[in-house]
Amino acid sequence: MDLLGDFFEDDVSEVLRRVSSLPPRDVLSYLVSTSQRVLAVYQVMTDSLPRGYGKIKFSRFVEKKERQTEELWKIALRLHPESLSSEVKGEDIEVSIETVGDYAEVLEQTIKLEELQLRACRYLSGKIGDPDLSMLLQDLANEIEENISFLREELERVKGIERKVKFSEFVRELVGDRDGRV
C-alpha cells in the first residue's frame, strides 16, 4: 500500500545518482524541495496521530524542519539569488494514518527522504567553495542525522507494537479454534 502516492521517491540509489550529477545550484534546489516535503509529512503526523501523540512526538520536528528549510533557502539565495525566489511555500499532502502499519509506512518513507536529504547535504557541502556555507550545510546534515535516528527508534517501537497486535490476534484465533468458535 502506497499511502502517499508519488510524494515519496521510490528508488533511492537512482535519486542519488541523478542528484550527484547535477550542478550545485540544482542540488541545493533539490535539498530545499526535499526539506519542504519532509516538513509537510511532519505537519501531517503532528495533526493526524490520535490523542495528541503527534503533537507530542512531532511538533519539535516541525519547528526544526521549518528552521532547516529556511536555512537552505538562505544558502540558496546567497549562492544563486538569480535562480530562486525568496518565497517559501510548503507542500500539501493527504495521508490517512489509520493503522499501525500506515504509521510505520509513513515513518519508513520519511526516513528515506531524510536520508536522501542527508546525502545531498553532505555532497553539496563538499562542492561549494564558501567554507562558512559548507560548515552550515554540515551542521544541517548533523541535525538531519538526529532526525533519522529518532525516526528509526520510533519505527522500531511501532513495529514492536504491530508484532504484538498480530500475535494477540493469532492467539485469539487459536483460542477460538480450540473452543470451537471459529
Z-matrix of the N, CA and C atoms (Angstrom, degrees):
N
C 1 1.461
C 2 1.527 1 108.34
N 3 1.310 2 117.02 1 126.24
C 4 1.447 3 121.91 2 179.62
C 5 1.518 4 108.38 3 -107.73
N 6 1.321 5 115.67 4 94.44
C 7 1.461 6 121.03 5 -174.08
C 8 1.518 7 113.94 6 -62.12
N 9 1.320 8 116.20 7 -35.34
C 10 1.450 9 118.96 8 -171.88
C 11 1.523 10 112.97 9 -108.21
N 12 1.310 11 117.55 10 13.52
C 13 1.463 12 120.66 11 176.13
C 14 1.516 13 112.25 12 54.37
N 15 1.323 14 116.51 13 -127.08
C 16 1.464 15 122.01 14 -177.52
C 17 1.518 16 112.88 15 -83.83
N 18 1.309 17 117.72 16 6.30
C 19 1.458 18 120.25 17 -177.16
C 20 1.523 19 111.57 18 -62.98
N 21 1.336 20 116.94 19 -37.21
C 22 1.454 21 121.17 20 -179.40
C 23 1.521 22 110.52 21 -100.14
N 24 1.317 23 115.68 22 149.90
C 25 1.459 24 121.56 23 174.78
C 26 1.523 25 107.76 24 -76.06
N 27 1.330 26 117.59 25 143.63
C 28 1.455 27 120.53 26 -178.40
C 29 1.518 28 113.24 27 -90.91
N 30 1.315 29 117.92 28 -59.12
C 31 1.449 30 122.00 29 -173.53
C 32 1.522 31 109.86 30 -95.09
N 33 1.327 32 116.36 31 101.50
C 34 1.459 33 122.32 32 -175.23
C 35 1.523 34 110.62 33 -60.88
N 36 1.330 35 118.21 34 -45.28
C 37 1.465 36 120.22 35 -177.03
C 38 1.529 37 111.25 36 -64.89
N 39 1.325 38 117.14 37 -36.24
C 40 1.463 39 120.20 38 178.08
C 41 1.526 40 110.65 39 -67.65
N 42 1.306 41 116.87 40 -41.66
C 43 1.468 42 120.47 41 178.33
C 44 1.521 43 109.66 42 -62.26
N 45 1.329 44 117.14 43 -45.43
C 46 1.467 45 120.32 44 179.75
C 47 1.529 46 111.33 45 -62.99
N 48 1.309 47 116.96 46 -39.55
C 49 1.464 48 120.39 47 178.55
C 50 1.531 49 110.01 48 -62.08
N 51 1.333 50 116.22 49 -46.04
C 52 1.466 51 120.30 50 179.79
C 53 1.523 52 111.29 51 -64.13
N 54 1.325 53 116.47 52 -45.55
C 55 1.469 54 120.59 53 -177.23
C 56 1.528 55 110.76 54 -63.83
N 57 1.339 56 117.02 55 -42.08
C 58 1.461 57 119.19 56 -177.34
C 59 1.527 58 112.99 57 -69.65
N 60 1.324 59 118.04 58 -13.71
C 61 1.464 60 120.51 59 177.38
C 62 1.526 61 111.85 60 -93.15
N 63 1.320 62 116.85 61 -3.22
C 64 1.464 63 121.08 62 -178.26
C 65 1.531 64 110.91 63 -84.70
N 66 1.326 65 116.45 64 155.22
C 67 1.470 66 118.92 65 172.11
C 68 1.537 67 109.24 66 -68.15
N 69 1.332 68 117.78 67 155.42
C 70 1.481 69 121.03 68 -177.37
C 71 1.524 70 114.43 69 -50.97
N 72 1.340 71 117.53 70 -36.40
C 73 1.470 72 119.95 71 179.93
C 74 1.528 73 110.52 72 -60.22
N 75 1.335 74 116.77 73 -42.19
C 76 1.457 75 120.51 74 -179.18
C 77 1.529 76 112.21 75 -74.46
N 78 1.329 77 117.25 76 -31.78
C 79 1.468 78 120.63 77 174.73
C 80 1.517 79 108.89 78 -63.93
N 81 1.309 80 115.96 79 -42.07
C 82 1.459 81 120.37 80 178.43
C 83 1.525 82 110.82 81 -63.54
N 84 1.307 83 116.59 82 -40.83
C 85 1.464 84 120.34 83 176.31
C 86 1.527 85 110.61 84 -61.92
N 87 1.329 86 116.60 85 -41.57
C 88 1.462 87 121.35 86 177.10
C 89 1.536 88 110.19 87 -61.67
N 90 1.330 89 116.88 88 -41.76
C 91 1.471 90 120.56 89 178.69
C 92 1.522 91 111.38 90 -61.13
N 93 1.319 92 116.66 91 -44.55
C 94 1.465 93 120.51 92 179.27
C 95 1.525 94 109.91 93 -61.84
N 96 1.316 95 116.49 94 -46.87
C 97 1.463 96 121.12 95 -179.40
C 98 1.530 97 111.44 96 -61.54
N 99 1.322 98 117.24 97 -45.04
C 100 1.464 99 121.03 98 179.90
C 101 1.523 100 110.66 99 -64.88
N 102 1.311 101 116.63 100 -39.45
C 103 1.463 102 120.25 101 178.26
C 104 1.526 103 110.61 102 -61.98
N 105 1.326 104 116.94 103 -40.24
C 106 1.461 105 120.50 104 178.00
C 107 1.522 106 110.90 105 -65.52
N 108 1.322 107 117.08 106 -36.73
C 109 1.470 108 120.74 107 178.58
C 110 1.522 109 110.55 108 -64.90
N 111 1.328 110 116.24 109 -46.23
C 112 1.461 111 120.21 110 -179.79
C 113 1.531 112 109.78 111 -63.86
N 114 1.311 113 116.81 112 -41.62
C 115 1.464 114 120.78 113 176.93
C 116 1.526 115 110.28 114 -57.54
N 117 1.316 116 117.82 115 -43.69
C 118 1.469 117 121.38 116 179.09
C 119 1.527 118 110.74 117 -61.22
N 120 1.319 119 117.33 118 -40.85
C 121 1.474 120 120.51 119 178.87
C 122 1.524 121 110.08 120 -65.06
N 123 1.331 122 117.26 121 -44.78
C 124 1.469 123 119.95 122 178.92
C 125 1.528 124 110.99 123 -60.97
N 126 1.331 125 116.63 124 -38.30
C 127 1.459 126 119.29 125 178.96
C 128 1.528 127 110.97 126 -65.63
N 129 1.326 128 117.27 127 -40.74
C 130 1.464 129 120.64 128 177.84
C 131 1.525 130 110.00 129 -63.26
N 132 1.329 131 116.73 130 -45.12
C 133 1.469 132 118.94 131 -179.36
C 134 1.527 133 111.04 132 -65.00
N 135 1.315 134 117.27 133 -36.60
C 136 1.466 135 120.57 134 178.05
C 137 1.522 136 110.68 135 -60.40
N 138 1.323 137 116.19 136 -40.55
C 139 1.462 138 120.66 137 -174.48
C 140 1.518 139 115.14 138 -90.44
N 141 1.343 140 118.45 139 -21.26
C 142 1.463 141 117.96 140 -169.57
C 143 1.523 142 115.33 141 -108.70
N 144 1.315 143 118.36 142 -12.10
C 145 1.462 144 118.06 143 178.64
C 146 1.522 145 109.60 144 -76.58
N 147 1.332 146 118.14 145 144.49
C 148 1.472 147 121.39 146 -172.48
C 149 1.529 148 114.37 147 -68.43
N 150 1.331 149 113.17 148 155.83
C 151 1.461 150 124.04 149 171.63
C 152 1.525 151 114.89 150 53.20
N 153 1.310 152 117.14 151 35.31
C 154 1.455 153 120.46 152 176.70
C 155 1.520 154 114.67 153 74.99
N 156 1.325 155 116.90 154 3.53
C 157 1.470 156 120.67 155 -178.64
C 158 1.521 157 110.78 156 -58.59
N 159 1.331 158 116.87 157 -41.81
C 160 1.456 159 120.87 158 -179.23
C 161 1.512 160 112.44 159 -62.96
N 162 1.330 161 116.00 160 -40.57
C 163 1.462 162 119.00 161 178.76
C 164 1.524 163 110.75 162 -63.97
N 165 1.321 164 116.10 163 -39.60
C 166 1.461 165 120.60 164 179.54
C 167 1.525 166 110.26 165 -66.00
N 168 1.326 167 117.21 166 -46.50
C 169 1.461 168 122.15 167 -173.56
C 170 1.524 169 113.73 168 -81.39
N 171 1.332 170 118.27 169 -36.40
C 172 1.458 171 119.23 170 -166.97
C 173 1.517 172 116.06 171 -116.86
N 174 1.321 173 120.26 172 -6.25
C 175 1.463 174 119.14 173 -178.26
C 176 1.527 175 111.44 174 -63.52
N 177 1.325 176 117.72 175 -36.29
C 178 1.474 177 118.58 176 177.99
C 179 1.528 178 111.02 177 -70.54
N 180 1.342 179 117.24 178 -27.53
C 181 1.456 180 120.48 179 176.81
C 182 1.527 181 110.61 180 -70.74
N 183 1.318 182 116.51 181 -36.11
C 184 1.465 183 119.72 182 176.87
C 185 1.523 184 108.79 183 -61.67
N 186 1.319 185 116.98 184 -48.30
C 187 1.467 186 120.53 185 179.62
C 188 1.527 187 111.47 186 -61.46
N 189 1.313 188 116.00 187 -44.14
C 190 1.462 189 121.68 188 -179.21
C 191 1.524 190 110.90 189 -64.13
N 192 1.323 191 116.97 190 -45.61
C 193 1.468 192 120.66 191 -178.11
C 194 1.524 193 110.59 192 -70.41
N 195 1.332 194 118.26 193 -33.28
C 196 1.466 195 120.39 194 174.63
C 197 1.522 196 109.98 195 -60.64
N 198 1.331 197 116.28 196 -44.38
C 199 1.457 198 120.69 197 179.35
C 200 1.526 199 111.00 198 -65.59
N 201 1.332 200 117.03 199 -42.13
C 202 1.463 201 120.70 200 178.43
C 203 1.529 202 110.91 201 -61.67
N 204 1.321 203 116.03 202 -42.39
C 205 1.464 204 120.29 203 179.33
C 206 1.526 205 110.41 204 -63.37
N 207 1.314 206 116.51 205 -42.57
C 208 1.463 207 120.28 206 177.76
C 209 1.525 208 110.95 207 -62.08
N 210 1.325 209 117.18 208 -41.85
C 211 1.474 210 121.02 209 178.37
C 212 1.529 211 110.51 210 -61.88
N 213 1.321 212 116.54 211 -42.78
C 214 1.466 213 119.71 212 178.73
C 215 1.521 214 111.01 213 -64.07
N 216 1.339 215 117.35 214 -39.04
C 217 1.462 216 120.09 215 176.49
C 218 1.526 217 110.56 216 -63.61
N 219 1.311 218 117.43 217 -41.12
C 220 1.472 219 120.26 218 179.02
C 221 1.522 220 110.87 219 -62.36
N 222 1.327 221 116.52 220 -42.57
C 223 1.464 222 120.42 221 177.96
C 224 1.522 223 109.57 222 -62.84
N 225 1.324 224 116.40 223 -46.21
C 226 1.468 225 120.93 224 -179.57
C 227 1.525 226 110.82 225 -60.81
N 228 1.309 227 116.66 226 -44.31
C 229 1.464 228 120.00 227 -179.72
C 230 1.527 229 111.50 228 -66.97
N 231 1.320 230 116.40 229 -33.45
C 232 1.469 231 120.06 230 179.12
C 233 1.527 232 111.11 231 -71.98
N 234 1.327 233 117.32 232 -40.90
C 235 1.461 234 120.60 233 -177.19
C 236 1.531 235 113.08 234 -82.70
N 237 1.328 236 116.84 235 -37.94
C 238 1.464 237 121.37 236 -173.64
C 239 1.526 238 111.18 237 -138.57
N 240 1.324 239 117.74 238 61.27
C 241 1.472 240 119.38 239 -175.98
C 242 1.520 241 113.23 240 -62.76
N 243 1.316 242 117.15 241 -25.88
C 244 1.460 243 120.18 242 -177.67
C 245 1.525 244 112.59 243 -72.40
N 246 1.323 245 117.18 244 -19.91
C 247 1.462 246 118.78 245 -172.85
C 248 1.523 247 114.51 246 -107.72
N 249 1.316 248 116.58 247 -3.35
C 250 1.464 249 118.97 248 -177.04
C 251 1.519 250 111.18 249 -128.11
N 252 1.292 251 115.04 250 149.97
C 253 1.455 252 121.60 251 173.56
C 254 1.519 253 107.48 252 -92.52
N 255 1.303 254 117.85 253 148.61
C 256 1.465 255 120.44 254 178.09
C 257 1.517 256 111.95 255 -80.62
N 258 1.324 257 116.56 256 -3.18
C 259 1.466 258 120.77 257 -179.52
C 260 1.525 259 110.14 258 -77.27
N 261 1.322 260 116.17 259 119.70
C 262 1.461 261 121.23 260 178.44
C 263 1.515 262 108.12 261 -101.47
N 264 1.326 263 116.02 262 122.04
C 265 1.461 264 118.41 263 176.86
C 266 1.518 265 108.59 264 -126.21
N 267 1.299 266 115.25 265 143.42
C 268 1.454 267 120.27 266 178.95
C 269 1.510 268 110.66 267 -85.15
N 270 1.304 269 115.11 268 176.66
C 271 1.454 270 120.49 269 177.75
C 272 1.524 271 108.48 270 -109.49
N 273 1.317 272 115.28 271 141.66
C 274 1.460 273 119.96 272 173.96
C 275 1.517 274 107.97 273 -95.43
N 276 1.314 275 115.79 274 131.38
C 277 1.455 276 119.76 275 175.58
C 278 1.512 277 108.28 276 -129.50
N 279 1.301 278 114.54 277 155.38
C 280 1.455 279 119.85 278 175.53
C 281 1.510 280 107.66 279 -120.98
N 282 1.305 281 115.98 280 120.40
C 283 1.450 282 121.15 281 177.76
C 284 1.521 283 107.46 282 -145.81
N 285 1.286 284 115.06 283 143.78
C 286 1.453 285 120.46 284 178.54
C 287 1.527 286 108.16 285 -116.02
N 288 1.287 287 115.57 286 115.71
C 289 1.457 288 119.95 287 177.33
C 290 1.519 289 106.68 288 -101.21
N 291 1.342 290 114.68 289 97.36
C 292 1.459 291 120.02 290 -176.10
C 293 1.517 292 113.34 291 -111.12
N 294 1.328 293 116.37 292 -16.35
C 295 1.464 294 119.53 293 -178.61
C 296 1.524 295 109.67 294 -132.66
N 297 1.307 296 114.88 295 166.55
C 298 1.457 297 120.44 296 175.63
C 299 1.529 298 109.06 297 -61.14
N 300 1.327 299 116.51 298 -38.43
C 301 1.457 300 121.11 299 178.34
C 302 1.524 301 112.76 300 -62.82
N 303 1.343 302 116.79 301 -40.02
C 304 1.465 303 120.86 302 176.91
C 305 1.528 304 110.14 303 -60.73
N 306 1.320 305 115.71 304 -46.19
C 307 1.459 306 120.87 305 -179.33
C 308 1.521 307 110.27 306 -62.90
N 309 1.325 308 117.32 307 -43.28
C 310 1.468 309 121.21 308 178.85
C 311 1.522 310 110.44 309 -61.53
N 312 1.328 311 117.12 310 -41.31
C 313 1.470 312 120.17 311 -179.94
C 314 1.530 313 111.18 312 -64.25
N 315 1.316 314 116.81 313 -43.08
C 316 1.464 315 119.82 314 179.01
C 317 1.532 316 109.73 315 -63.69
N 318 1.334 317 117.28 316 -41.29
C 319 1.465 318 119.85 317 177.03
C 320 1.529 319 111.05 318 -61.09
N 321 1.328 320 117.36 319 -44.96
C 322 1.469 321 120.88 320 179.91
C 323 1.530 322 110.85 321 -60.29
N 324 1.319 323 116.93 322 -44.74
C 325 1.461 324 120.27 323 -179.16
C 326 1.529 325 111.44 324 -68.29
N 327 1.319 326 117.18 325 -35.38
C 328 1.453 327 120.67 326 178.46
C 329 1.520 328 110.21 327 -67.90
N 330 1.316 329 117.45 328 -38.19
C 331 1.465 330 120.96 329 175.77
C 332 1.530 331 109.35 330 -59.77
N 333 1.333 332 117.35 331 -42.77
C 334 1.468 333 120.44 332 177.97
C 335 1.528 334 111.01 333 -58.45
N 336 1.332 335 115.77 334 -46.88
C 337 1.465 336 119.17 335 -179.90
C 338 1.521 337 111.53 336 -62.49
N 339 1.322 338 116.59 337 -43.91
C 340 1.466 339 120.19 338 179.50
C 341 1.535 340 110.44 339 -63.88
N 342 1.342 341 117.42 340 -38.86
C 343 1.464 342 119.99 341 178.33
C 344 1.521 343 111.16 342 -65.69
N 345 1.322 344 117.33 343 -40.63
C 346 1.462 345 120.45 344 176.06
C 347 1.521 346 110.34 345 -61.37
N 348 1.319 347 115.95 346 -43.32
C 349 1.450 348 119.91 347 179.92
C 350 1.530 349 110.50 348 -65.11
N 351 1.319 350 116.91 349 -40.56
C 352 1.465 351 121.33 350 178.69
C 353 1.527 352 110.43 351 -59.69
N 354 1.313 353 116.27 352 -49.29
C 355 1.471 354 119.85 353 -178.34
C 356 1.525 355 111.68 354 -64.72
N 357 1.324 356 116.82 355 -41.89
C 358 1.463 357 120.08 356 178.93
C 359 1.525 358 110.86 357 -65.24
N 360 1.313 359 116.62 358 -38.04
C 361 1.463 360 121.82 359 179.33
C 362 1.535 361 110.27 360 -64.05
N 363 1.307 362 116.53 361 -45.75
C 364 1.471 363 120.63 362 178.96
C 365 1.526 364 111.04 363 -65.88
N 366 1.320 365 116.15 364 -41.51
C 367 1.461 366 120.51 365 178.40
C 368 1.523 367 109.94 366 -59.82
N 369 1.326 368 116.33 367 -48.45
C 370 1.461 369 120.99 368 -177.81
C 371 1.519 370 111.61 369 -65.06
N 372 1.321 371 117.89 370 -37.50
C 373 1.467 372 119.95 371 -178.63
C 374 1.529 373 111.38 372 -61.33
N 375 1.318 374 116.66 373 -28.15
C 376 1.465 375 120.10 374 176.73
C 377 1.518 376 113.73 375 -84.16
N 378 1.327 377 117.60 376 -11.86
C 379 1.467 378 121.77 377 -175.92
C 380 1.519 379 114.54 378 -99.82
N 381 1.334 380 116.86 379 -19.56
C 382 1.466 381 117.52 380 -178.16
C 383 1.523 382 109.10 381 -92.61
N 384 1.313 383 115.62 382 148.26
C 385 1.454 384 120.77 383 -175.13
C 386 1.517 385 115.20 384 -84.63
N 387 1.295 386 117.91 385 -17.69
C 388 1.460 387 121.71 386 -177.09
C 389 1.525 388 109.62 387 -80.52
N 390 1.352 389 117.94 388 113.58
C 391 1.469 390 119.90 389 -177.08
C 392 1.530 391 113.50 390 -64.10
N 393 1.325 392 117.67 391 -31.79
C 394 1.468 393 119.99 392 178.64
C 395 1.526 394 110.91 393 -67.27
N 396 1.318 395 116.46 394 -44.19
C 397 1.461 396 120.16 395 178.96
C 398 1.524 397 110.76 396 -69.20
N 399 1.318 398 116.57 397 -36.38
C 400 1.462 399 120.25 398 176.70
C 401 1.528 400 110.41 399 -61.39
N 402 1.324 401 116.82 400 -42.96
C 403 1.465 402 121.69 401 178.27
C 404 1.526 403 110.74 402 -64.99
N 405 1.317 404 116.73 403 -39.64
C 406 1.463 405 120.78 404 177.90
C 407 1.525 406 110.40 405 -62.90
N 408 1.324 407 117.37 406 -41.42
C 409 1.461 408 120.84 407 177.00
C 410 1.526 409 111.29 408 -64.79
N 411 1.318 410 117.35 409 -37.28
C 412 1.468 411 120.13 410 176.48
C 413 1.527 412 110.86 411 -64.88
N 414 1.340 413 116.14 412 -40.80
C 415 1.472 414 119.85 413 176.46
C 416 1.532 415 110.88 414 -61.46
N 417 1.338 416 116.71 415 -42.87
C 418 1.460 417 120.54 416 177.22
C 419 1.530 418 110.49 417 -62.68
N 420 1.334 419 116.28 418 -39.73
C 421 1.465 420 120.29 419 178.26
C 422 1.525 421 110.34 420 -61.38
N 423 1.320 422 117.15 421 -40.78
C 424 1.470 423 120.29 422 178.37
C 425 1.529 424 111.36 423 -63.37
N 426 1.327 425 116.90 424 -39.78
C 427 1.464 426 120.29 425 177.52
C 428 1.523 427 111.34 426 -66.06
N 429 1.311 428 116.34 427 -39.71
C 430 1.464 429 120.69 428 178.46
C 431 1.524 430 109.64 429 -64.16
N 432 1.327 431 116.18 430 -38.40
C 433 1.463 432 120.33 431 176.94
C 434 1.529 433 111.16 432 -60.77
N 435 1.324 434 116.86 433 -39.22
C 436 1.471 435 120.97 434 176.36
C 437 1.534 436 110.15 435 -63.56
N 438 1.331 437 116.83 436 -41.31
C 439 1.473 438 120.43 437 177.36
C 440 1.524 439 110.28 438 -59.31
N 441 1.325 440 116.19 439 -45.87
C 442 1.465 441 120.85 440 -178.90
C 443 1.523 442 110.40 441 -61.21
N 444 1.306 443 116.19 442 -42.55
C 445 1.468 444 120.36 443 179.54
C 446 1.525 445 110.80 444 -60.26
N 447 1.340 446 117.15 445 -46.09
C 448 1.461 447 120.61 446 178.57
C 449 1.528 448 110.61 447 -62.43
N 450 1.331 449 116.44 448 -45.52
C 451 1.463 450 120.08 449 -178.32
C 452 1.524 451 111.26 450 -61.77
N 453 1.322 452 117.18 451 -39.49
C 454 1.468 453 120.21 452 178.21
C 455 1.527 454 110.95 453 -65.05
N 456 1.323 455 117.05 454 -41.76
C 457 1.470 456 120.21 455 177.18
C 458 1.524 457 110.43 456 -61.83
N 459 1.308 458 116.64 457 -43.83
C 460 1.467 459 121.35 458 179.68
C 461 1.524 460 109.61 459 -64.40
N 462 1.318 461 117.59 460 -40.96
C 463 1.462 462 121.15 461 179.43
C 464 1.524 463 110.88 462 -63.24
N 465 1.310 464 117.83 463 -42.34
C 466 1.472 465 120.34 464 178.58
C 467 1.527 466 111.01 465 -64.04
N 468 1.318 467 116.42 466 -39.65
C 469 1.466 468 120.59 467 177.49
C 470 1.527 469 110.30 468 -63.71
N 471 1.319 470 116.56 469 -44.14
C 472 1.461 471 121.69 470 -179.68
C 473 1.524 472 110.79 471 -65.34
N 474 1.322 473 116.87 472 -42.12
C 475 1.470 474 119.67 473 178.47
C 476 1.522 475 110.90 474 -64.23
N 477 1.331 476 117.25 475 -34.63
C 478 1.462 477 120.80 476 175.51
C 479 1.516 478 111.12 477 -62.96
N 480 1.311 479 116.76 478 -42.31
C 481 1.469 480 121.39 479 177.15
C 482 1.516 481 109.77 480 -63.20
N 483 1.329 482 116.45 481 -44.97
C 484 1.460 483 120.73 482 -179.32
C 485 1.531 484 110.84 483 -60.36
N 486 1.347 485 117.18 484 -42.13
C 487 1.466 486 120.34 485 178.55
C 488 1.525 487 111.34 486 -63.75
N 489 1.342 488 116.85 487 -40.83
C 490 1.462 489 120.50 488 179.04
C 491 1.528 490 111.22 489 -63.56
N 492 1.320 491 116.29 490 -41.70
C 493 1.468 492 120.67 491 179.79
C 494 1.527 493 110.02 492 -63.56
N 495 1.322 494 115.81 493 -45.40
C 496 1.473 495 119.23 494 179.76
C 497 1.524 496 110.99 495 -63.40
N 498 1.326 497 116.98 496 -39.51
C 499 1.465 498 119.89 497 179.11
C 500 1.522 499 110.24 498 -66.46
N 501 1.331 500 117.68 499 -41.54
C 502 1.468 501 120.89 500 177.87
C 503 1.516 502 110.89 501 -60.41
N 504 1.325 503 117.09 502 -41.88
C 505 1.466 504 120.78 503 177.81
C 506 1.529 505 110.33 504 -64.23
N 507 1.311 506 116.89 505 -40.07
C 508 1.454 507 122.39 506 178.24
C 509 1.531 508 110.19 507 -61.56
N 510 1.330 509 117.00 508 -46.08
C 511 1.466 510 121.34 509 179.94
C 512 1.526 511 110.05 510 -63.09
N 513 1.332 512 117.56 511 -43.70
C 514 1.466 513 120.64 512 177.96
C 515 1.519 514 110.74 513 -59.48
N 516 1.302 515 116.64 514 -40.20
C 517 1.466 516 120.60 515 179.09
C 518 1.525 517 110.49 516 -65.94
N 519 1.336 518 117.14 517 -41.27
C 520 1.474 519 119.70 518 178.55
C 521 1.518 520 111.47 519 -64.48
N 522 1.323 521 116.53 520 -43.70
C 523 1.463 522 121.12 521 179.48
C 524 1.516 523 109.19 522 -63.21
N 525 1.328 524 117.04 523 -40.66
C 526 1.463 525 119.78 524 177.98
C 527 1.507 526 111.19 525 -63.09
N 528 1.327 527 117.95 526 -38.86
C 529 1.460 528 121.26 527 176.82
C 530 1.525 529 110.76 528 -61.71
N 531 1.301 530 116.93 529 -44.77
C 532 1.456 531 121.90 530 -177.62
C 533 1.527 532 111.48 531 -66.20
N 534 1.331 533 116.06 532 -36.20
C 535 1.453 534 120.45 533 179.71
C 536 1.527 535 112.19 534 -84.87
N 537 1.324 536 116.69 535 -1.52
C 538 1.453 537 120.09 536 178.29
C 539 1.516 538 113.66 537 77.70
N 540 1.328 539 118.42 538 18.09
C 541 1.465 540 120.89 539 -177.12
C 542 1.531 541 112.99 540 -89.65
N 543 1.280 542 118.28 541 -15.72
C 544 1.456 543 119.15 542 -176.07
C 545 1.498 544 111.16 543 -99.47
